[in-house]
């Protein structure tokens, strides 16, 4: 996942460099009011990790609407399920315990932010933007045969972000952002023998990176 973050930073830097030419030469063909986006790579891992191990994956959709010539509001909802990168069944299986046959993962994530667009020659929802971003996620990881054995997790993010949203004349949308903020993670472990030292409540500074792509109309 670190490689994805580095690629996001590189792409954002390239957009900063090329923005003047892009703004001056882009033909004005269509005004866009809404965007709908996703990031299928989030199914690999997120938003809950232990060290470098993704405990969950996220399957999300983002919807954005402009509220003025230079601003927009974006809302997102995601279903939290198993990561497609790591099989928790294999990690938690015990050949001597026939009662453990699998792991059930479920949860949700809501997020939203306000974007103020800075690009002089572009209107919302295109160009460079800044604004506040927040998200809240909750997930449960249970033993399928004994749901009293579970790990409950919550995660709260509050960030200030800046980014760039590019929209082609055909409506293809790419949105890349980073920033600085605060993250709080909380864990509640019930009836399991998982290493509790790996699931400690934590609040810290965060540096978010993200990108999504979709369609504008």
C-alpha positions as CSV (number, residue, x, y, z in Angstrom):
1,X,0.0,0.0,0.0
2,X,3.0,2.3,0.5
3,X,3.7,2.1,-3.2
4,X,0.1,3.3,-3.9
5,X,0.7,6.3,-1.6
6,X,3.9,7.2,-3.4
7,X,2.3,6.9,-6.8
8,X,-0.5,9.2,-5.6
9,X,2.0,11.9,-4.4
10,X,3.9,11.6,-7.8
11,X,0.7,12.0,-9.8
12,X,-0.4,15.0,-7.7
13,X,3.0,16.6,-8.2
14,X,2.8,16.1,-11.9
15,X,-0.6,17.8,-12.0
16,X,0.8,20.8,-10.2
17,X,3.5,21.1,-12.8
18,X,1.3,20.7,-15.8
19,X,-1.8,22.6,-14.5
20,X,-1.1,25.9,-16.2
21,X,-0.9,24.4,-19.7
22,X,-3.8,22.1,-19.0
23,X,-6.0,25.0,-17.9
24,X,-5.1,27.3,-20.9
25,X,-5.5,24.7,-23.6
26,X,-8.5,22.8,-22.4
27,X,-11.5,23.4,-24.6
28,X,-14.7,24.4,-22.8
29,X,-17.2,21.7,-24.0
30,X,-19.4,20.8,-21.2
31,X,-20.3,21.9,-17.6
32,X,-20.3,19.1,-15.0
33,X,-22.5,19.3,-11.9
34,X,-22.1,15.8,-10.4
35,X,-19.4,13.2,-10.1
36,X,-19.7,9.5,-9.0
37,X,-16.5,7.7,-8.1
38,X,-14.9,4.7,-6.5
39,X,-11.5,3.1,-5.8
40,X,-11.5,-0.7,-6.3
41,X,-8.0,-0.9,-4.8
42,X,-9.5,-0.2,-1.4
43,X,-10.8,-3.8,-1.5
44,X,-7.2,-4.9,-0.9
45,X,-7.1,-3.3,2.5
46,X,-8.7,-0.7,4.6
47,X,-9.7,1.0,6.8
48,X,-8.5,-1.4,9.6
49,X,-4.9,-2.6,9.7
50,X,-2.7,-4.2,12.3
51,X,0.9,-3.2,11.5
52,X,1.1,-4.1,7.8
53,X,-1.7,-6.7,7.9
54,X,-5.1,-5.5,6.4
55,X,-7.9,-7.0,8.5
56,X,-10.6,-5.6,6.2
57,X,-11.3,-4.4,2.7
58,X,-13.7,-1.6,1.7
59,X,-16.1,-1.4,-1.2
60,X,-17.2,2.2,-1.6
61,X,-19.0,4.7,-3.7
62,X,-18.5,8.5,-3.6
63,X,-21.0,11.1,-4.8
64,X,-20.2,14.8,-5.3
65,X,-22.4,17.8,-6.2
66,X,-21.4,21.4,-6.7
67,X,-23.0,24.0,-4.4
68,X,-21.5,27.1,-6.0
69,X,-19.2,28.1,-8.8
70,X,-16.1,27.4,-6.7
71,X,-17.2,24.7,-4.2
72,X,-18.7,21.3,-3.9
73,X,-19.8,18.7,-1.3
74,X,-18.8,15.1,-1.5
75,X,-20.3,12.2,0.4
76,X,-19.2,8.6,0.5
77,X,-20.5,5.3,1.9
78,X,-18.7,2.0,2.0
79,X,-19.3,-1.6,3.0
80,X,-16.5,-3.1,5.0
81,X,-15.8,-6.8,4.3
82,X,-12.9,-9.2,4.1
83,X,-9.7,-8.0,2.4
84,X,-9.1,-9.7,-0.9
85,X,-5.4,-9.5,-0.1
86,X,-5.3,-11.5,3.1
87,X,-7.4,-14.5,4.1
88,X,-8.1,-14.3,7.9
89,X,-9.4,-17.8,7.9
90,X,-5.9,-19.1,7.2
91,X,-4.4,-16.9,9.8
92,X,-6.7,-17.9,12.6
93,X,-7.3,-21.6,11.8
94,X,-6.4,-24.2,14.4
95,X,-6.3,-27.8,13.3
96,X,-6.8,-29.0,16.9
97,X,-9.9,-26.9,17.3
98,X,-12.7,-28.1,15.0
99,X,-15.0,-25.3,16.2
100,X,-13.1,-22.6,14.3
101,X,-14.1,-22.9,10.7
102,X,-14.0,-19.3,9.5
103,X,-14.1,-15.6,10.0
104,X,-17.0,-13.2,9.3
105,X,-16.2,-9.6,8.6
106,X,-18.8,-6.8,8.4
107,X,-19.1,-3.1,8.9
108,X,-19.6,0.3,7.2
109,X,-17.8,3.6,6.6
110,X,-19.3,7.1,6.1
111,X,-17.2,10.0,4.9
112,X,-17.7,13.5,3.6
113,X,-15.9,16.7,2.7
114,X,-16.3,20.2,1.5
115,X,-14.1,21.3,-1.4
116,X,-13.2,24.9,-2.3
117,X,-11.6,25.1,-5.8
118,X,-8.6,27.3,-6.3
119,X,-7.9,27.1,-10.0
120,X,-8.5,30.5,-11.5
121,X,-9.6,29.3,-15.0
122,X,-11.7,26.3,-13.8
123,X,-15.0,26.0,-12.0
124,X,-16.1,23.3,-9.5
125,X,-15.8,20.4,-9.6
126,X,-12.5,20.7,-11.6
127,X,-9.0,21.8,-10.6
128,X,-7.1,22.2,-7.4
129,X,-9.1,22.3,-4.1
130,X,-8.7,22.5,-0.3
131,X,-11.1,21.7,2.4
132,X,-12.1,19.7,5.5
133,X,-12.6,15.9,5.3
134,X,-14.0,13.5,7.9
135,X,-14.8,9.8,8.1
136,X,-16.1,7.3,10.6
137,X,-15.8,3.5,10.2
138,X,-17.0,0.6,12.3
139,X,-16.4,-3.1,11.8
140,X,-16.9,-6.5,13.5
141,X,-14.7,-9.6,12.9
142,X,-16.4,-12.7,14.3
143,X,-16.0,-16.4,14.5
144,X,-18.7,-17.8,12.3
145,X,-19.5,-20.6,14.7
146,X,-19.4,-18.5,17.9
147,X,-20.3,-14.9,17.3
148,X,-19.5,-14.1,20.9
149,X,-15.9,-14.4,19.9
150,X,-15.3,-11.1,18.1
151,X,-13.2,-8.0,17.5
152,X,-15.1,-4.7,17.3
153,X,-13.2,-1.7,15.8
154,X,-14.0,1.9,15.2
155,X,-11.9,4.6,13.4
156,X,-12.4,8.3,13.2
157,X,-10.5,10.6,10.8
158,X,-10.6,14.4,10.7
159,X,-8.4,16.0,8.1
160,X,-7.6,19.1,6.2
161,X,-6.9,18.1,2.6
162,X,-5.8,19.5,-0.7
163,X,-6.0,17.8,-4.0
164,X,-6.7,18.0,-7.7
165,X,-9.7,16.7,-9.7
166,X,-9.3,16.3,-13.4
167,X,-12.3,15.8,-15.7
168,X,-11.9,15.0,-19.4
169,X,-14.2,16.3,-22.0
170,X,-15.9,12.8,-22.1
171,X,-16.6,12.9,-18.3
172,X,-13.8,10.6,-17.0
173,X,-12.8,11.8,-13.6
174,X,-9.6,11.4,-11.5
175,X,-9.4,12.8,-8.0
176,X,-6.2,12.7,-6.0
177,X,-5.7,14.2,-2.5
178,X,-3.4,14.4,0.5
179,X,-3.3,16.5,3.7
180,X,-2.8,16.4,7.4
181,X,-5.2,15.5,10.2
182,X,-6.1,13.4,13.2
183,X,-7.0,9.7,13.5
184,X,-8.4,7.7,16.5
185,X,-8.6,3.9,16.5
186,X,-10.4,1.9,19.1
187,X,-10.6,-1.9,19.6
188,X,-12.8,-4.1,21.7
189,X,-11.8,-7.8,21.9
190,X,-14.3,-10.4,23.3
191,X,-13.8,-14.1,23.8
192,X,-10.8,-14.6,21.6
193,X,-7.1,-15.4,22.2
194,X,-5.8,-13.0,19.5
195,X,-2.7,-11.1,20.6
196,X,-4.2,-8.1,22.5
197,X,-1.0,-6.2,22.3
198,X,-1.6,-5.8,18.6
199,X,-5.0,-4.2,19.1
200,X,-4.3,-1.1,21.2
201,X,-6.4,2.1,21.2
202,X,-4.5,4.9,19.5
203,X,-4.9,8.5,18.6
204,X,-2.3,10.2,16.4
205,X,-1.5,12.6,13.7
206,X,-2.3,11.2,10.2
207,X,-1.2,12.1,6.7
208,X,-4.0,10.9,4.4
209,X,-3.5,9.9,0.8
210,X,-6.3,8.9,-1.5
211,X,-7.5,8.7,-5.1
212,X,-10.6,7.7,-6.9
213,X,-11.9,7.7,-10.4
214,X,-15.3,7.6,-12.1
215,X,-17.7,9.7,-14.2
216,X,-18.9,13.3,-14.2
217,X,-22.2,14.4,-15.6
